[in-house]
Amino acid sequence: MSPSRKGAAAAPAPSSALDAPTTIEIKASVFKNTCLELMDDVHDHRKQVVITKHGAAVAKLVAPDANPPSAFGFMRGTLLAHGDLVAPDFEPWGELGK
């Protein structure tokens, strides 16, 4: 059977795979020699570099977020209000609240 037969379409890749950056693993000694070049490559091509020492990952170089989230309004819609939030509630105090 040939792979180009009709009706046998390959399964599409998940959409998360389209946005996933390329990851490069590099030894610390090589990173020291090519640091500036790798930083430009990470910035320009949205790659990630994992730096290893003796085969174990010790650091990861990634590009910063293009548009970091704003500090204002990021929790909008997460608070549920029940009743009046600013009116005093003397009932739980009993005689002390009067």
C-alpha positions as CSV (number, residue, x, y, z in Angstrom):
1,M,0.0,0.0,0.0
2,S,1.3,3.4,-0.9
3,P,1.2,6.2,1.6
4,S,-0.4,8.5,-1.0
5,R,-3.6,6.5,-1.4
6,K,-6.9,8.3,-1.4
7,G,-8.8,8.7,1.9
8,A,-5.8,8.0,4.1
9,A,-5.0,11.5,5.4
10,A,-2.4,11.9,8.1
11,A,-3.7,13.0,11.5
12,P,-3.1,16.8,12.0
13,A,-0.6,17.9,14.6
14,P,-2.1,19.3,17.8
15,S,-2.4,23.1,17.7
16,S,0.0,23.4,20.7
17,A,2.7,21.9,18.6
18,L,2.5,24.8,16.2
19,D,3.4,27.3,18.9
20,A,6.0,25.2,20.7
21,P,9.5,26.7,20.4
22,T,12.4,24.6,19.3
23,T,14.6,23.5,22.2
24,I,18.3,23.1,21.9
25,E,20.4,21.3,24.6
26,I,24.0,22.6,24.9
27,K,26.9,22.0,27.3
28,A,27.9,24.9,29.6
29,S,31.4,25.1,28.0
30,V,29.9,25.5,24.6
31,F,27.4,28.1,25.9
32,K,30.3,30.1,27.3
33,N,31.9,30.4,23.9
34,T,28.7,31.2,22.0
35,C,26.6,33.0,24.6
36,L,25.9,36.2,22.6
37,E,25.1,34.3,19.4
38,L,22.7,32.0,21.2
39,M,21.0,35.0,22.9
40,D,20.3,36.6,19.5
41,D,19.1,33.2,18.1
42,V,16.7,32.8,21.0
43,H,15.3,36.4,20.6
44,D,15.0,36.2,16.8
45,H,13.7,32.7,16.3
46,R,11.9,32.1,19.6
47,K,14.1,29.1,20.5
48,Q,14.8,27.8,23.9
49,V,18.3,26.7,25.0
50,V,18.8,24.2,27.9
51,I,22.3,24.5,29.4
52,T,23.7,21.4,30.9
53,K,26.6,20.5,33.2
54,H,27.8,16.9,33.3
55,G,24.6,15.9,31.4
56,A,22.2,17.5,33.9
57,A,20.1,20.6,33.0
58,V,21.2,23.6,35.1
59,A,19.6,26.6,33.3
60,K,17.2,27.4,30.5
61,L,17.5,30.5,28.2
62,V,14.1,31.6,26.8
63,A,12.8,34.7,25.1
64,P,10.7,37.1,27.2
65,D,7.0,37.3,26.6
66,A,6.2,39.7,23.8
67,N,3.3,41.4,25.7
68,P,3.4,40.6,29.5
69,P,0.0,40.6,31.1
70,S,-1.2,43.8,32.7
71,A,-1.3,44.1,36.5
72,F,-4.6,45.9,36.2
73,G,-7.7,43.8,35.6
74,F,-6.0,40.4,35.4
75,M,-8.4,39.0,38.0
76,R,-11.5,40.5,36.4
77,G,-14.5,38.1,36.7
78,T,-12.9,36.0,39.5
79,L,-14.7,37.6,42.5
80,L,-18.2,36.6,43.5
81,A,-20.1,39.2,45.5
82,H,-22.8,38.1,47.9
83,G,-24.9,40.9,49.4
84,D,-23.7,44.4,50.3
85,L,-19.9,44.4,50.9
86,V,-19.7,47.8,52.6
87,A,-22.8,47.9,54.9
88,P,-22.0,47.1,58.5
89,D,-23.3,43.7,59.8
90,F,-24.0,44.0,63.5
91,E,-25.9,40.7,63.9
92,P,-22.8,38.5,64.6
93,W,-21.8,40.9,67.4
94,G,-25.0,40.5,69.4
95,E,-25.0,42.9,72.3
96,L,-21.4,44.1,71.6
97,G,-22.4,45.6,68.3
98,K,-25.0,48.0,69.7
